[in-house]
Amino acid sequence: MDLQHFGLRHAPLGKEAAELWDDGALGQLAERFAWLLHSPGVGLITGEPGVGKTAALRQLTRGLNPHRHLVIYQAETDFGRLDIYRGLARALGVEAGYRRAQLWRDLKERILQLVDGRQLVPVWIIDEAQNLPLEFFRDLPAFLNFAFDTRDVMAVWLIGHPILAQALERAPYAALAGRIQVRVQLKPVLERERFAQLILHSLKSAGCTNTLLSDSGLEILRQASKGLPRHAGRIMRTAMRLAVPRGLNHLPDDLLQSAIEELR
């Protein structure tokens, strides 16, 4: 109801947004994403919660040719390492055995069938990777070892909070760190001008034709969200809900403050 009131197709900075704002950071990520498709290996994306990591990967994978790439997305990471591989097995149509050794053999056989038989490159995206069991980080290099470690057959993206990059710098995970070909850190949009561009782009792409926020309102939103798109989107959506019963067609500063208080 609130979206209709403001004439919007979807929530600004919401999950339905088809076109993400980019001042260069996403373009850089897209370039590195393409690298890893052509030369499969391990990529690492880190950033604060709400900075847009998953949204960026969702947009990048949306345009992939399903006849050339098989995207497997996993976000249930707060389990044992065997559960992670079982999740991969389900996605690949492999019967998940109880013993890790047999499960690995079945998985690797299936992956080679996809690569050699169907010319498909698996793209395994593991979200919330900071929650993965530490044993998984020790295991992964061995799992990715194909044909005496002469072949790189799948792209693996680890997505997580900044603490993930710190964990992988520790000595026990040196083998995995050595396999990471691409490292990308997405940062909050803290600069005033860039933040204003982000918000105006999100409103325009959602179908907004009016000026909803004043300059002071943009500054209130920037400070409250700490430059994180997800947080800014939540504040704006809450403010819109509060605006409807008042019959407002814009978001005054006091309404933004009320939305911020409501979300605390």
Secondary structure, DSSP 4 states (H G I P E B T S, - for coil): -HHHHTT-SS-TT-TT-SS---SSHHHHHHHHHHHHHHS--EEEEE--TTSSHHHHHHHHHHTS-TTTEEEEEE---SS-HHHHHHHHHHHHT----SSHHHHHHHHHHHHHIIIIIH--EEEEEE-SGGGS-HHHHHHHHHHT-BTTTTB---EEEEEE-HHHHHHHTSGGGHHHHTTEEEEEE-----SHHHHHHHHHHHHHHTT--S----HHHHHHHHHHHTT-HHHHHHHHHHHHHHHGGGT-SS--HHHHHHHHHHH-
